[in-house]
Amino acid sequence: MSGSARRGLLLPTLATLVAFATLLGLGTWQLERLSWKNGLVAQVEARAAQPPQP
């Protein structure tokens, strides 16, 4: 591969790596959010199971 062909591939490769890192971060955030959301649902269900307070 010549030098100009390598330079032509540099930008798409860097863009792909940045996009991959971004998507990986978003996926991790979604998993953390799932855990948080499950905790909230458990709290609401626990409150709903309690007898009503006057």
C-alpha beads as a LAMMPS data file, in Angstrom:
LAMMPS data file: protein, C-alpha beads

54 atoms
53 bonds

1 atom types
1 bond types

-500.0 500.0 xlo xhi
-500.0 500.0 ylo yhi
-500.0 500.0 zlo zhi

Masses

1 110.0

Atoms # bond

1 1 1 0.000 0.000 0.000
2 1 1 1.281 3.413 -0.838
3 1 1 1.444 6.285 1.600
4 1 1 -1.502 8.159 0.088
5 1 1 -3.705 5.052 0.229
6 1 1 -2.879 4.610 3.908
7 1 1 -3.703 8.244 4.585
8 1 1 -7.011 7.731 2.803
9 1 1 -7.874 4.925 5.224
10 1 1 -6.798 6.795 8.340
11 1 1 -9.877 8.997 8.708
12 1 1 -12.462 6.202 8.261
13 1 1 -10.510 4.000 10.665
14 1 1 -10.354 6.725 13.308
15 1 1 -14.042 7.523 12.843
16 1 1 -14.898 3.835 13.260
17 1 1 -12.838 3.591 16.444
18 1 1 -14.461 6.704 17.904
19 1 1 -17.929 5.414 17.003
20 1 1 -17.143 2.006 18.518
21 1 1 -15.904 3.564 21.763
22 1 1 -18.996 5.785 21.916
23 1 1 -21.349 2.851 21.379
24 1 1 -19.496 0.798 23.968
25 1 1 -19.875 3.612 26.484
26 1 1 -23.578 3.974 25.708
27 1 1 -24.102 0.234 26.131
28 1 1 -22.394 0.321 29.513
29 1 1 -24.539 3.288 30.538
30 1 1 -27.683 1.391 29.539
31 1 1 -26.690 -1.594 31.693
32 1 1 -26.082 0.685 34.677
33 1 1 -29.416 2.379 34.030
34 1 1 -31.150 -1.017 33.922
35 1 1 -29.811 -1.858 37.357
36 1 1 -30.944 1.521 38.718
37 1 1 -34.380 1.161 37.121
38 1 1 -34.849 -2.347 38.547
39 1 1 -34.097 -0.927 41.998
40 1 1 -36.752 1.750 41.547
41 1 1 -39.321 -0.816 40.426
42 1 1 -38.522 -2.979 43.457
43 1 1 -39.051 0.030 45.756
44 1 1 -42.412 0.829 44.181
45 1 1 -43.522 -2.802 44.405
46 1 1 -42.483 -2.966 48.065
47 1 1 -44.472 0.192 48.828
48 1 1 -47.496 -1.125 46.944
49 1 1 -47.430 -4.342 48.988
50 1 1 -47.561 -2.449 52.303
51 1 1 -50.921 -1.810 53.938
52 1 1 -52.320 1.680 53.432
53 1 1 -51.483 4.225 56.085
54 1 1 -54.154 6.586 57.412

Bonds

1 1 1 2
2 1 2 3
3 1 3 4
4 1 4 5
5 1 5 6
6 1 6 7
7 1 7 8
8 1 8 9
9 1 9 10
10 1 10 11
11 1 11 12
12 1 12 13
13 1 13 14
14 1 14 15
15 1 15 16
16 1 16 17
17 1 17 18
18 1 18 19
19 1 19 20
20 1 20 21
21 1 21 22
22 1 22 23
23 1 23 24
24 1 24 25
25 1 25 26
26 1 26 27
27 1 27 28
28 1 28 29
29 1 29 30
30 1 30 31
31 1 31 32
32 1 32 33
33 1 33 34
34 1 34 35
35 1 35 36
36 1 36 37
37 1 37 38
38 1 38 39
39 1 39 40
40 1 40 41
41 1 41 42
42 1 42 43
43 1 43 44
44 1 44 45
45 1 45 46
46 1 46 47
47 1 47 48
48 1 48 49
49 1 49 50
50 1 50 51
51 1 51 52
52 1 52 53
53 1 53 54
